[in-house]
Amino acid sequence: MDRNLLWRVIRDHRDGVLLDSGMGRSAYLCPRKSCLEETYRRKRLQKALRCQVPETVLAALEQRLSQQTEESAEAN
């Protein structure tokens, strides 16, 4: 899968955990519900970034997924 289609989560040494921008340790997620659920269940972001991921970041990913789902439903 092309990286441009994936969501990037970054652990920045100053600002903590960010989405899409910044430099630091990164993890990529596919924008599907099953991938997001698997990530939560197995704590894959925490393991990949080697830090705790704030609930705000997880909520932002869920919101992004729901927006993407709504947009694709409207397009069809």
N, C-alpha and C positions, 0 to 999 in steps of 0.2 A: 504494500500500500504506500502511496506517495506521502511523504511527510507533510506536504501542504494540506492534505486532507485531515491530518491528525491534530489534536489539541495538544499544546505544549504547556507543561507545568514546570516551573523553574524554582529552585531553592537558591535565593540570592543571599549573599553573606551579610548584606545590610538590611534589606527590606523584607526578609522572610520568604514566604511562598507566593509566587506571582503566576499569572496566566499570560501566556503568549509573548511576553517581552522581558528582556533582561539577560544577564549572563550568569552562569552558574551551572550547577548540576541540574539536568533536565530529565523529564520523563514524558513520553508521548502516549496519548490515549486515543483510541478510535472513537468516533462520535456515535456510538450505538448504545442503546440501553443495556444490552447484555454485557458489554465491555465495562460500562460504568458500574453495574451491579457487582461484577466479578472483582473489580478494583476495590470497591468498598468492603466486600466480604473477606477478601484475602489481604487487605491492607497493602496493596501493591504500591500505591503512591508513597506511603510512608517508608516502605522498604527500598524503593528505587531512589528516593530523595534523601534517605537516611535522616529523617526528621519527622516530627509530628506535623500533620497537615491540618490547618485550622478548619473548623466547620464552615467558615465563610467561603473558603475556596471550594469545598465540596458542594455547598449550596449553589455557588456560581456555576459549577459544572452541570448540576442538575437543571438549573434555569436555562443554561445554554442549550441543553439537550431538548427541553420542552419547547423552546423557541424554534429550534431547528425542525422538530417534529411538526409543529404548527405550520411552519412555512412550507414544508414538503406536502402537507395535507391540502393547503390552499392552492399549491401549484397543480395538484391533480384534480 
